[in-house]
Amino acid sequence: RYLTKQRVNLPFEMNFAHSGDTLLQISERVDDCLAAKPDLIIFNGGTNDLAVTTNTYQAMKDTFINLILQPIMARGIPMIITPITPRPVSSISQNQLRYMQQFNNFLRDLCHGGNNSVRLPLSRYPLLDQRTRLLYFADATPYWCDYTNADGDPLSGYLRDTVHASGLGAYWYGKAVADVINTLLPPLG
């Protein structure tokens, strides 16, 4: 609320997030979310899929598109999509790092309309033609990354462990989302 100058209220009953969920588990609550008739959906997911050793980037992408994105877009509800937040490279395997980077790049390209790197057959996903007015990307990475570190690890104090944001990290994550929301709302005046 504060970062949108009190123009957005997010009631607790409209929060369908559960800590620790994979994309497949998130997809099981899409119908509940849609039944609540939201004006906007803020999506953050994928980080817990990195811990599933049988998961691949392709599986993450397919689950997101087919079980989460398509039903939401079919209702015409705008989404603010956030990437998996940075974590210390020393805390994840090279495969997990690669999947995280691939998934984040996919989400970024999807929201920005980049067909070349997304490589989605739009005839198979006709609703994605609407994405330029329904999908927005809120990237906290520029606020989080220590660019003096060759690995792009999060800045000191942004995580309370190797995955979860501290108060400082949550503020900058929220700022990235609020920056997008503020572009969607009429200017204060």
N, C-alpha and C positions, 0 to 999 in steps of 0.2 A: 504494500500500500504506500509506504513512504516514498519509494523510488518512482512511483507514478503520480506523486503529489496528491495522494488520497483519492485518485480517480478509479482505482480498481480495488474491488473487495473480493477476496478469495475465501469464501466460507469453507470451513473444515469439511463439511459433508460433500463438497465438490472435489475433494482430493481423493483420487482413486489410486494413488501410489502406495506401494507396499515395499518396504526396504528388503533388499535381497532377491527381488524377482528377476527372472530372466525375461526375454522378449516373449517367449511362449506363455509364461505365466501372466504377463501384462496383457497379452491378447485375450486371455480368458475374461478380462474385465472390460473390454471395449464396449460390449452391449450395455453394461451397467452405466458406463460413462455416457454413452449416447442417450440412454433413457433419461438422464438428468438434464438433457437439452442445454448443453453448454453453449455459450456464445463463442468461445475460444478454448482450444486445448493446448496446454503446454506439455510437451513430451520430452522426457529424459529417460533413456533406457539403453541397454546394451552392455553396461559395465559388468553385470553379473554373468553375462554370457561368456565373457572372457575366461571365467573360471571353469566352465564346462569343457572338459578336455576333448569331448567328441564334437564340439561345435566348430564350425568354420565360418569364415566371413560370408560365404555364399548362403549358408543356413541362416545366419543372422539377417542378411539382406532379404531373403525370401520370406522369413517369418514377419519381418517388419512390413514389407510391401503387402503381402497377401492377407495377413491376419490383423494388422493394425491400421496401416495407412488406407488401404482400399475401402474398408467399411466407413471410416471417418470421412474420407473424401466423397463417398457416395451420398453423404448427408450434407455436403457443402460447408462443413465446419472448418474454419481456419485453424491452422496449427502453427505453434511456435515450436520448432524442433531444436534441441540442444545436442551438441556432440558429447561423447564420453569424455569426462573431464580428465586432464592430464594427471599422470601419477608417476612416481619415481621409476625410471627405467629399471633400476636395480630390483624392483619389487615384482616384475613380470617377466615372462619368458619372451624370447624373440618372436615366437609365433603369436603370442597374445598382443605384443606391441604391433606387429604387422596387421592383425585382424582389427585392432582398435583404429589404426591409421586408415585402413581401407574403409571401415564402416563410417568413420568420421568424414572422410573424403566423399563417400557416397551420399551421406546426408547433406553435406554442404552443396555438392553438385545438384542433387535433387531439388533442393530449395531454390537454388539460383538458376535452375533450368538448363544445366549443362548436360546435353545428350551424349556428347562424345565419351566422357569418362563414366557416365552412368550406364550406358549401353542397354537401355530398356526398350524392348519392342513395344512402342506405344499402341500398336494395334491390339496387343494383349492387355494393356492397361489403359483403356481409353480415358479414364478419369484423370490420369496424370497430365492431360492437356490443360487442366484447370490449375495446375500447381503454381503458376506464377501469381495467382491472386489468392491462393489458399495456404501456401507453405512459406514460412519465414524461418530464417536461421538465426539463432541467438548464440553467438560463440564467445564464451568467457575465456577461451584459451589466451588471447592477447593480454588479458588482465592477470592470468595465472602463471604464465611461463616465465622462467628465469632464462632470459636470452643470453646470459653470460655463461650458461651451462651448455655444453655441446649436445647434451641429450634432451634439452628442453624440459627439464624437470620442473614441477611446480615451485613457485617461490616459497621460501621458508615461512611457515606459519599458516599456509593455506589449507593444509590437511591435518586432521587430528590423528590419523593413522596413514596407511598407504593408499586408501581409497576415499574416505569420507571427508567432506569439507569441514573445516573449522568455522568459527563465526566469521573470520575474515574472508575465507574462501567462499562461504555462503553469500556474503555481501556482494562480492564481485560476480558470482554466478547470477545472483538476483539482479544486479545492475545490467548485465548483458540482456537478460529477459526484459527488464523494464525499458531498456533502450529501444527494443523492438516494439513493445506495447505502446510506448509514447509516440511512435511514428504512426500507429494505427488510430490513435485517438485524435479528436479535433484539438487544435492548440488552445491552451488556456488564454483567456483574454478577457 
